[in-house]
Amino acid sequence: MLTCFYQSRAEILVVTDPEKLAEIPAEDIIWIDLFNPTEAEKNVVEAKSGTELFTRQEAEEIESSSKYFENDREINANLNYIYRKEDNIYTTDPVSFILKERRLITQRNIPLRSFEEVKRIVRSSRREKISGYNIFLLLFEARIDVEADFLEDLSKKIYAVGKNLALDKQMRENVLIEVYNFQELTILFRESTSELKRLFSSILKSDFFPKDEYEKIRVLLKDADSLLGHTSFNFERLEYLQNTFLGLINIEQNKIIKIFTVVTVVFMPPTLIASIYGMNFDIMPEIHWQIGYPLSLSLMVVSSLITLFFFRRKKWL
């Protein structure tokens, strides 16, 4: 899908047809957004902009030189965005940015709320002049806002897990799985935000990015720092919950072991008495006692009670 924003006199118009895009003067184009583009759409954009688009393999490269580079004609960036798949699993997917002659080209394969927000802003914009550089920064402002909401929602979910852990007397295995999944998501978020910070730092060193936008970039850099700080707090909280859960499991296991130990010790004296009178010696006077059987049973009961009393006295029970 192709969406092109271009300036016509004092208003901003939108086209989605590749054939109509070919008719628009290149200097009027502000932003071209390619979402799951077809080969035909890619060819039209490359021909119109005189720029070669990124391949999927190039966008996924992890080297810093592939994440951000510039020359005297254009600025290129590839960033990973977090999104949720249909199976409710979070992962990342690359999004490419090309800035050339005040025009912005974005290429992605996933739906993103931040892009839709910026499209809405651009459609309703009353600014006489808006460039690809402005759109570029607007996209990251919207991304930070979306990720801040995401972090807030994640914090609420972590709080709910901690509260359930405190109130639920039955230890559930899925609590540990939930904590692990939140940890993985937090790590994913931290990597994505760190990547965004590196991009802002690179732009501040750029020779071609408009200098009058630097103050806005510094604000975005501070916002990204705030997100990282919140992420670190969430991760520490998850580690605390994980340690608490494992500690509670150890307490439960110790209680079970303690019960088995007490039962074993309580039955040791009766077992000793039964073993003695179970021996097959010829001379055992008690065998012929009329009270021998009830006496041995009484000894077993009394010995168990004495052991239990001793445990209670020592406050081991």
C-alpha positions in Angstrom: 0.0 0.0 0.0 1.3 3.4 -1.0 0.4 6.7 0.7 1.9 10.0 -0.6 1.5 13.4 0.9 2.3 16.3 -1.3 2.0 20.1 -1.1 -0.3 21.8 -3.6 -0.2 25.6 -3.1 -1.2 26.1 0.5 -2.7 22.7 1.3 -1.5 19.2 1.7 -3.1 16.5 -0.4 -2.9 12.7 -0.4 -2.7 10.1 -3.2 -2.6 6.3 -2.9 -2.5 5.5 -6.6 1.0 4.8 -8.0 -0.1 6.2 -11.4 -1.1 9.5 -9.9 2.1 9.6 -7.9 4.0 9.5 -11.2 2.2 12.7 -12.2 3.1 14.8 -9.1 6.2 17.0 -9.4 9.0 15.5 -7.2 9.7 18.9 -5.5 6.1 18.9 -4.2 6.3 15.5 -2.5 6.6 15.6 1.3 6.3 12.0 2.5 5.8 8.6 0.9 4.8 5.8 3.2 5.1 2.3 1.8 3.2 -0.4 3.8 3.7 -3.9 2.5 4.4 -2.4 -0.9 4.1 -4.3 -4.2 7.0 -4.4 -6.6 5.2 -2.0 -8.9 4.8 0.5 -6.1 8.5 0.2 -5.2 9.5 0.8 -8.8 7.3 3.9 -9.1 8.8 5.4 -5.9 12.4 4.6 -6.9 11.8 6.2 -10.3 10.1 9.2 -8.8 12.6 9.8 -6.0 15.8 8.7 -7.7 16.5 6.6 -4.6 17.1 2.9 -4.3 14.9 1.4 -1.5 16.2 -0.9 1.1 15.7 -4.7 0.7 14.4 -6.7 3.6 17.9 -8.1 4.2 19.5 -4.7 4.3 16.9 -3.4 6.7 17.5 -6.3 9.1 21.3 -5.7 9.3 22.5 -5.2 12.8 25.7 -3.3 12.1 25.7 0.3 13.2 26.6 1.5 9.7 23.3 -0.1 8.5 21.3 1.4 11.2 22.2 5.0 10.3 24.3 6.5 7.5 24.3 9.6 5.4 26.0 11.2 2.5 25.8 14.6 0.7 22.5 13.6 -0.9 20.4 11.7 1.7 20.1 10.4 5.2 19.2 6.7 5.8 18.0 4.9 8.9 16.7 1.5 9.8 15.0 1.0 13.2 13.2 -1.9 14.8 9.7 -1.3 16.0 7.9 -3.5 18.6 4.5 -4.9 17.5 2.1 -7.6 18.6 1.5 -10.6 16.3 -1.8 -12.4 16.0 -0.8 -15.0 18.5 -0.4 -12.3 21.2 3.4 -12.6 21.0 5.5 -9.4 20.8 8.4 -9.2 18.4 10.3 -6.5 16.3 10.3 -5.7 12.7 12.5 -3.2 10.8 11.2 0.1 9.5 13.3 2.1 6.9 13.6 5.9 6.6 15.1 7.8 3.7 15.5 11.6 3.8 16.4 13.2 0.5 15.9 16.8 -0.7 13.4 17.5 2.2 11.4 14.4 1.2 10.8 11.5 3.5 10.3 7.9 2.3 9.3 5.2 4.9 9.1 1.5 4.2 7.5 -1.0 6.6 5.7 -4.4 6.7 3.7 -3.9 9.9 0.8 -1.6 11.0 2.0 1.0 13.4 -0.2 3.4 15.5 2.5 6.1 15.5 2.4 6.3 11.7 -1.4 6.5 11.7 -1.3 9.3 14.3 1.2 11.3 12.2 -0.9 10.8 9.0 -3.9 12.2 10.9 -1.8 15.2 12.0 -0.4 15.9 8.5 -3.9 15.7 6.9 -5.2 18.3 9.4 -2.1 20.5 9.3 -2.6 24.1 8.6 1.2 24.9 8.2 2.1 26.5 5.0 5.4 24.7 4.7 6.1 21.3 6.0 9.0 19.1 5.0 10.1 15.5 5.3 12.4 16.5 8.2 9.3 17.7 10.2 7.5 14.4 9.4 10.6 12.4 10.4 10.6 14.0 13.9 6.9 13.8 14.2 7.0 10.1 13.6 9.5 9.7 16.5 7.5 12.0 18.8 4.4 9.8 18.1 6.5 6.7 18.7 7.7 7.9 22.1 4.1 8.7 23.1 2.9 5.3 22.0 5.7 3.5 23.8 5.1 5.6 26.9 1.5 4.4 26.9 2.7 0.8 26.3 5.1 1.1 29.2 2.4 2.4 31.5 0.2 -0.5 30.5 3.0 -2.9 31.1 3.6 -1.5 34.6 0.0 -2.0 35.5 0.2 -5.7 34.4 3.4 -6.2 36.5 1.7 -4.6 39.5 -1.3 -6.9 39.0 1.0 -9.9 39.0 2.7 -8.7 42.2 -0.6 -8.1 43.9 -2.0 -11.6 42.9 1.3 -13.1 44.2 0.7 -11.5 47.5 -3.0 -12.5 47.8 -3.0 -15.9 46.3 -2.0 -18.6 48.8 -1.8 -21.2 46.1 1.5 -21.0 44.3 0.9 -21.2 40.6 3.5 -22.1 38.0 2.0 -19.7 35.4 3.0 -16.7 37.6 6.7 -17.5 37.0 5.9 -17.8 33.2 4.2 -14.5 33.3 7.1 -12.8 35.0 9.5 -14.4 32.4 7.4 -13.2 29.5 7.3 -9.7 30.9 11.1 -9.8 31.3 11.6 -10.8 27.7 9.2 -8.0 26.6 11.1 -5.5 28.8 14.4 -6.5 27.3 12.9 -6.2 23.8 11.7 -2.7 24.7 15.1 -1.7 26.2 16.9 -2.7 23.0 14.5 -0.9 20.8 14.7 2.3 22.9 18.5 2.2 23.1 18.5 1.9 19.3 16.3 5.0 19.1 18.7 6.9 21.4 21.6 6.1 19.1 19.7 7.4 16.1 19.1 10.7 17.9 22.7 11.0 18.8 23.7 10.3 15.2 21.3 13.0 13.9 22.8 15.6 16.3 26.2 14.9 14.6 24.7 15.1 11.1 26.1 17.7 8.7 22.9 17.8 6.7 20.0 17.7 9.2 18.5 21.2 9.7 20.2 22.8 12.7 16.9 24.6 13.8 15.5 21.1 14.6 18.3 20.2 17.0 16.5 21.5 20.1 13.5 19.2 19.3 15.9 16.3 18.9 17.5 17.0 22.3 14.0 16.9 23.9 13.3 13.5 22.1 16.6 12.3 23.4 15.6 13.2 27.0 12.2 11.5 26.5 14.0 8.3 25.3 16.2 8.5 28.4 13.0 8.7 30.5 11.6 5.6 28.8 14.9 3.7 29.4 14.7 4.7 33.1 11.2 3.4 33.4 12.2 0.2 31.6 15.0 -0.3 34.1 12.6 0.1 37.0 10.2 -2.4 35.5 13.0 -4.9 35.0 14.2 -4.5 38.6 10.6 -5.0 39.8 10.3 -8.1 37.7 13.5 -9.5 39.2 12.2 -8.8 42.6 8.9 -10.6 41.9 10.8 -13.5 40.4 13.0 -13.8 43.5 9.9 -13.4 45.8 8.1 -16.2 43.9 11.1 -18.5 44.1 11.5 -17.7 47.8 7.8 -18.5 48.5 8.3 -21.8 46.6 11.3 -22.6 48.8 9.3 -21.9 51.9 6.5 -24.2 50.7 9.0 -26.9 49.9 10.7 -26.5 53.3 7.3 -26.9 55.0 6.7 -30.1 53.2 10.1 -31.4 54.0 9.6 -30.4 57.6 6.3 -32.4 57.8 8.0 -35.5 56.4 10.9 -35.1 58.9 8.5 -34.7 61.8 6.5 -37.8 60.7 9.6 -39.8 60.3 11.0 -38.9 63.8 7.6 -39.4 65.5 7.4 -42.9 64.1 11.0 -43.9 65.0 10.3 -44.9 68.6 7.3 -47.1 67.8 9.2 -48.6 64.9 12.1 -49.4 67.4 9.6 -51.1 69.9 8.0 -53.1 67.1 11.4 -54.2 65.8 12.5 -55.4 69.3 9.3 -57.4 69.8 9.4 -58.7 66.3 12.7 -60.6 66.9 12.4 -64.4 67.0 14.5 -65.3 70.0 13.5 -68.3 72.2 13.9 -66.5 75.5 11.6 -63.4 75.4 9.6 -63.3 78.7 7.3 -60.6 77.4 5.9 -62.9 74.7 4.0 -64.9 77.4 2.7 -61.9 79.2 -1.1 -61.5 79.0 -0.6 -57.7 78.9 2.3 -57.9 76.5 0.4 -56.9 73.4 -1.6 -53.9 74.9 1.6 -52.9 76.7 3.6 -52.7 73.5 0.9 -50.7 71.8 0.8 -48.3 74.7 4.5 -47.9 74.6 4.3 -47.0 70.9 1.6 -44.4 71.5 3.4 -42.9 74.6 6.7 -42.7 72.8 5.1 -40.9 69.8 3.4 -38.4 72.2 6.6 -37.7 74.1 8.4 -37.0 70.7 5.6 -34.6 69.7 5.6 -32.9 73.1 9.4 -32.4 72.8 9.0 -30.9 69.3 6.3 -28.5 70.6 8.4 -27.6 73.6 11.3 -26.6 71.3 8.9 -24.7 69.1 9.9 -26.8 66.1 6.2 -27.3 65.3 
